Amino acid sequence: VCDRSDVWVEGPNEGGEGARWLVDGLREEYPSGSAIKVLFWWGPVRKKVEWERVGFSLAPKSLPYRHSYALIASWTSGLATALREADGEGGKAWETNFRLGPSGRETFSILRDFDQLQAIYPAGPLDPTRLCGPDHLGDGKHFVVTGRSDERKHIRLEVVDGLVELTVSSDFSRPEIWRSCPSGKAELMVMDEDHPGVFRP
């Protein structure tokens, strides 16, 4: 995955499987619904791809696209299962319910558009309320949910202008909430005095 337009382009050949460009509207501060113009240059020496945001007057000429979201979970045997779009949310929230198994522990991650290269996953134990993605770095990273055996849990995913919030709730425990941080934003990190070499926001 390449999020820059100033790199050399290879092909056409058979070596491009899994390779793609990423237009990071969050980092570029493009609002949701922005129209993007993609330019492809085929020169005598090199080829290149560029993109730029264009005015909203051109948005009706762009191809509309509505994302979908799916779970890959321990209770789905690793199969991607679509989340349902929340009623009355204007395509900004998705939901599902599940029950904890006999162990009282389940794991899951989320895919945008059923694509493994667009995973939403937890940042890790050093930042337990932060999530990452959608991106290609989620392999082997899962949200962990615990509770009573057979406890019914509710998952709600909200995506607004590229910012993601995930909530897991039930009638028997406090909600667990993970949030993304704006991509490309500088964040002050301070070294943990109890753990030299470990930096935290």
N, C-alpha and C positions, 0 to 999 in steps of 0.2 A: 504494500500500500504506500503510495507516494502522495504527500499533501503539498508538493511544490510543483510549480510549472516551469522551473528553470533547469530541469534535468534532461539528459539526452533520451530520446525515444528509440526503442529497438523494434525490430520487426518490419514487415509482417513475417513471423515465423512461428514455430511450434513452442517457443520458450515462454509464451506469455500467460500460461495458465495460472490463475490466482493473482496475477498482477493487475493493479487498477490504480486510478487516481482518486484522491479524496479531496472534495471541496469542503473545507471545514468552515462552515458559516458562523459557528460560535466564535472561533478564534478571530475570524475576519470581521466579526460584529455585523453580519448580515442578518436582518430580521427575518423571521419565519415568513415564507411566501415570496422571498426575493427571487427575481428572475436572473438566471446566470447564462451568459453567452460563452460557449466553448468554441475556441478557434483551433484548427489543426493546420499546421504549416508543413508542407513536404518540399524541402529544399534540395538542391543538388548535392549538398554535403551532409546535412543533418535534418532531422524532423523534430518538431516540437509541438506541444499542446499547451495552450494558455486558456485562462478563463477570467471573466470579469463580471461584476454585477452590473446589470443594466436597469434603467428606470422602470417604475411600475407600469408605465404606459405600454411597455412591451410584454408585461406579464400575461395578458390574455393570449398572446401568440406562443407562449411557452407550453410545454407538456405538463399537465397537472399530474401530481403523484401523491398518493396517500400511503403512508407507511403502515405496516402491520407489525405486531409483536407476538412472540411465542416463547413458551417456557421449554427448557430442557431440564428435567427434574428427576430425582430419585424415584418418585411415585409414577413417572411416565415411562420408566425403564429406558431413560435416555432418549426418548423420541420427542421431537419438537411438537408441541401442542399449542395451538393459537390461543391467545388471550382474547376475550370479547371486549369490544369497544363499549365504554360506559355510556349509558343513555344520557342524552342531553348535555354532553361535555364537549361537543364540537370537534371530535377527533383529537382530543388532548389527554384522554385517560383511558386505561384498559384495566380489566379486572379478571379475577378468577378465584375460586375457592378450592380448598383441598383439606384432607384430614391427615394428621400425623399417624404414622404406622406404629407397630408395637414397640419399637425402640424409642419413640418420642422424639425422633430426630430425622429431619429431611434436608436435602440440599437442592439448589436450583440455580440456574443462570437464565438470562433472557437474551433472545436474538431479535434483532430488527430485520424484518423482511425474510425471516427464516435463513439468515446468512451467518455462517460461523465467523466471518470476518467483520461482523457488526454486533459483537457481543456486549452486553451490559453485565457487570460483575463487581464484586466488592474490591475496594482498594487494598485491603489487607489488615492484619491485626494491629498495625501501628496507627491506623486511622479507621476505627471500626464503624464510623457513621458515614464514611465517604464511599461513593461508588464511581466507577470509571466506565467509559464507553459512551456510545457504541463505537467500538474499534476492533482491531485484529489481535489484541493482546490478552484476550480472556481465556485462552486455553487452560483448562485445569483449575479455574478459579470459580468458586461457587458461594452463593449466600447459604448460610446455615440457619435453620429454624428449629427450635426445640420447644418442648412443652409436654403436655399429658398425652398418653397414648389415646388415639382416636379423637383428639381435640380438633375442632374445625377451625381452619385459618382462612383469612381473606387477604389476597394480594391485590394491591392497587398500584399501578404505574402511571405517573403523570409526566408528560413531556411538553414543555412550553418554551418556545424560542430556543431550543437546544439544551435547556436545563432539565435534568431528569430527577425525579423524586420517586422512591419506592417505599411503600408502607406495607408491612405485614401485621395484621391485627387479629384478635380473637376476643371472645367474651371473658377469658380467664387470665389474660396477661396484658401488660402495657404494650402499646404499638411499638414496633421496631421500625425505624425510619433511616434510610440511606439517601444522601443527596450528592449530586455532582457539583463540581466547582467549575466556574467559567474557564473554558480552555484558553490557554495563552495568556492568562492573567498572572502577573507576578504575585508571589505570595511570600511573606517573610517567614523564614524557618529559623528556629532556635534550637541549639543543641540541648538535649536532655542531660541534665547534670548527673542523673543516676545511671545513664546509659551512654557513655562517651562514644561519639561517632554516630549516634542516632539523632536525627533532626526531626522536629515536629512543627506544624504550623503555629 
